[in-house]
Structure formats: C-alpha cells, structure tokens
Amino acid sequence: MEKGKVQTEKVQKEKIKKEKAQKGKMENGISWLIQTGLSLYLILLGVILPFYYGDSYENLGSLKTVFYLRAGGVLAAAAVLAVFLQAVKMKKHFLARNFESEKIGREQKIWYLLLFVCGVSVFLSFCFSQYQEQALFGASGWCMGLVTQLLMLTAAWLYAAFWKPEEEILWIILAGAGASSALVCLEKLTALLKPGFALFPGQGSAGESFVGMVGNTNWFCGYLSVFFPLAVGTALLFWKKWTEGRDKKSAGKTVFAAVLAFIMAAAGFLQPSSGWYLVFITTAAGVLFQVLTHKGRAGKRGKWILGFSITGIFLFSMQVITGYSIFSDNFGNGRGGIWKMAADCFLAEDWKHKLFGCGPDAFLSWIYGQHGEEKLLQEQYQQIFLANAHQELLNLLLTVGLLGCVLFVVLSVYTLVKKADLFLPLGLAAFVYLIYHMVSFQQVLSTPFYFIVLGFMWNKGFESSEILLKK
C-alpha cells in the first residue's frame, strides 16, 4: 500500500515536471517569435522604409506611409504575442503564489503608466473628434492618426520590455541611414556636374524639395535629427572605450560610426533645407552638454546655465538661418505666420477642444472646416493645403489637446532625466529630435524612431550591451 502510494506520487511529480518543461518551451518559443518580429520590424523601418520607392516618385511620402502601416502588422503581431506571454507568466506566478517574481523598478513602472495614459489620451481625442474619418489614419500623405500614434506607443513598450539588444541589427540600421544619406550626396554631386540630371524617374518634376529616396527635404532633416546624433554619439562612445584601452575592436567601430556621421553631415549640407543647420548645431550643443556635465564637472548651477545657453543657441541659430525674428510671420519659411494663426484658432475653441483637440492628425479638416476664412489660408494655402502646424508641440496641442500634449512632454522629459546615463548616444538622439521638431512635424521617417529610442532607453539590456555601454 505504502509502496503504491510512493509510486503514484513519483508519477505525479514526473508529470508536473514534464508539464513545466513543455510550458517553458512554449514561453521560450513565444519569446523567440517576439524577438524575431521586433528585429524584423527594425530592419523594415530602418533599412527598407528609407529606400522604399513604390511606383511614383512624386507620391513618395504617401507610398512610404502605406509601407509603414503595412510594416505595423509585424509590430501588432509581436504585441499580441507579448500580451499572451505576459498573461501566461501572470497565471503561473499566481498559481505559485509568487507575486514578486517580475521585479520592475518604480521608475520603470511610472514610465509604463505614462505610455498607457498617453495611449488613452490619444484614444479619447479620437472619440471626441468631429473628424474621425481623418483622425483614424491621419491626413493623406502624413498618416499620423490614431493607428500610427498607438503603433508608436506600442513600439516604445515592446522595445523596452521584450526586445534583447542585438548589436548587429543596430549597426545595420545605422548603416542604412548612412547609405540613404550617401545616395543624397551622389544625387547632389551629380547634379553639380550635370545640371538637370535625375537619378529617379519623375524626380525632376518633384523639384529640389525632394532628395534621394527619402523624399521631402523636411522629412530628410527629421530623419537626420534621429540618426545623425545617434551616429555621432556611437562614435564618441567607442572612441572613449578605444582611448581607455578597454576594447581593441572599438577602434574599427569608432571609425565606422564616424564615417557614417560624416556621410550624413555631408548630405545635410548638400540638401537645400536650412533645418539641417539646427540638427547640426543642436547635436554639437548636446555633445558639449555631455562633456561639461560628465562626472560632475558642472554642478546644478552649471547645468541650468548650460540649459539656458542651449536654448539661446537654438533661438540665435534660427535667427541667423532664416534672417527673421522667431516671432515674425515670415520666420522659418512662413512658419511664424502659421503658428500665430494656429494659436489664435486654438484660443477661440471651447474647453473640450482645448483639452482633447480636434483628433489625431485631423488638423487639415479642422482648420479648413472651422477656420477656413482665415486670411493666411485664403491667400497662401488654397492650392497647397496646410496639413499641420509645422511645430510638433503646437500641432499636438491642436490635435490631441492639452492633455495629450502635456503627457507627451512629461513622457519625454521623464525619460531624458531618469536615463541621463544613456545620453550617449540614445539621449542625444532624443534631445536633438525634440529640439528640431520645435520647427518641424511628426512623420513616419522620424517620429517612430524617436519612440523606439525612448523604448531603448528603458531596456535593461542597453545598460550593459557593448554598443551602448554605460561606463
């Protein structure tokens, strides 16, 4: 009797052991699928999207937004798997009464909460919008509506919580940015030798406002606002390791990252948009900030002085670049007038619009539907429609309201402050993006990468991986 009981218990233990092993294999399999999907998504956005051509150069921007949405299917699949994996783990921990197995720091929990609340605010803006048809996917050619906003927030969460950093993937993405910039250099240098020559069919009709395979020059500058500081920061990081003798391989990596940064800078100076100078100056200011604050060289007073100095550099550089006061209607190729008109229209709206906005990327429908009589619209924006406010924070204020705009700022500042140790290169890329987009707009070649960078900064793997070493 006793012997039979012992054998039964042994069989039951073996059965439980096998079940645990099978569940472990299932969890590992799901984790592998998530990792593969997120790595593929990075390649789709970082390598293929900048070169995606479609069938019409004139509609390059619209075609890229369509590709971005299709690539979002990979991210959505990874998100579904991630939610399922979390549910499985939570069930296992609940049954084992192990409620503290997943240790997440208080600061990271706050960041996840901010991401979630940002998503809720965007969804509420969509729900209260009178222009839901446009707010769902966004204005044609821009695609910054509800779907894209939720995709970007989801990407930040997934790359913070589930992706294990792969150095090869990160180098491939940087190389992709270098290659797309090299194509711009080739195009511009060829045009100098042979005026009127076009690398791509239909490029001539698009005019000088389009460069390479990226498209609009403003889009290209936005693209560089993430990848140029990323390349510069990576080069400086490996140069530090190289000079300290900690890694012999760092020499080659330093040179490679520096070459990529040089190619991007060359492309920036060759293309016609003056926005590049702001990217370049802000990157230099960010590097100076890192040098002066490294290892406590600048106290609290010094950091405040440096912060105000960087703001002054921004205002002065814009004054020099444009030749107009930042408060002038002609500032920034007419941006001053757009900002003034948009702000006046916002102030004229009721409290609900001020709080929730007109809907994600529904600026075009709102401004022409509610304020179409504005002098600026009547005189300058009838043949070419004004799709956004050409200033990210102001546009967020108008589209997702005070709630969404404030949450975006809090999310960004909280990350930069709490993850200051990762300023090179991730924080530098986020910093330059935010400064440049004070005179620009969200689009699929810059903003999705910004949210991915935010996710990277909260990914524990980046605290120790070779490419983004803390010390």
C-alpha positions, 0 to 999 in steps of 0.5 A: 500500500505504502509502496503504491502510494510512493509510486503514484506520487513519483508519477505525479511529480514526473508529470508536473515536471514534464508539464513545466518543461513543455510550458517553458518551451512554449514561453521560450518559443513565444519569446523567440517569435517576439524577438524575431518580429521586433528585429524584423520590424527594425530592419523594415523601418530602418533599412527598407522604409528609407529606400522604399520607392513604390511606383511614383516618385512624386507620391513618395511620402504617401507610398512610404506611409502605406509601407509603414502601416503595412510594416505595423502588422509585424509590430501588432503581431509581436504585441499580441504575442507579448500580451499572451506571454505576459498573461501566461507568466501572470497565471503561473506566478499566481498559481505559485503564489509568487507575486514578486517574481517580475521585479520592475523598478518604480521608475520603470513602472511610472514610465509604463503608466505614462505610455498607457495614459498617453495611449488613452489620451490619444484614444479619447481625442479620437472619440471626441473628434468631429473628424474621425474619418481623418483622425483614424489614419491621419491626413493623406500623405502624413498618416499620423492618426490614431493607428500610427500614434498607438503603433508608436506607443506600442513600439516604445513598450515592446522595445523596452520590455521584450526586445534583447539588444542585438548589436548587429541589427543596430549597426545595420540600421545605422548603416542604412541611414548612412547609405540613404544619406550617401545616395543624397550626396551622389544625387547632389554631386551629380547634379553639380556636374550635370545640371538637370540630371535625375537619378529617379524617374519623375524626380525632376518634376518633384523639384529640389524639395525632394532628395534621394529616396527619402523624399521631402527635404523636411522629412530628410532633416527629421530623419537626420535629427534621429540618426545623425546624433545617434551616429555621432554619439556611437562614435564618441562612445567607442572612441572613449572605450578605444582611448581607455584601452578597454576594447581593441575592436572599438577602434574599427567601430569608432571609425565606422560610426564616424564615417557614417556621421560624416556621410550624413553631415555631408548630405545635410549640407548638400540638401537645400533645407536650412533645418539641417543647420539646427540638427547640426548645431543642436547635436554639437550643443548636446555633445558639449552638454555631455562633456561639461556635465560628465562626472560632475564637472558642472554642478546644478548651477552649471547645468541650468546655465548650460540649459539656458545657453542651449536654448539661446543657441537654438533661438540665435541659430534660427535667427541667423538661418532664416534672417527673421525674428522667431516671432515674425510671420515670415520666420522659418519659411512662413512658419511664424505666420502659421503658428500665430494663426494656429494659436489664435484658432486654438484660443477661440475653441471651447474647453473640450477642444482645448483639452482633447483637440480636434483628433489625431492628425485631423488638423487639415479638416479642422482648420479648413472646416472651422477656420477656413476664412482665415486670411493666411489660408485664403491667400497662401494655402488654397492650392497647397493645403496646410496639413499641420502646424509645422511645430510638433508641440503646437500641432499636438496641442491642436490635435490631441489637446492639452492633455495629450500634449502635456503627457507627451512632454512629461513622457519625454522629459521623464525619460531624458532625466531618469536615463541621463546615463544613456545620453550617449548616444540614445539621449542625444538622439532624443534631445536633438529630435525634440529640439528640431521638431520645435520647427518641424512635424511628426512623420513616419521617417522620424517620429517612430524612431524617436519612440523606439529610442525612448523604448531603448532607453528603458531596456535593461539590456542597453545598460550593459550591451557593448554598443551602448555601454554605460561606463 
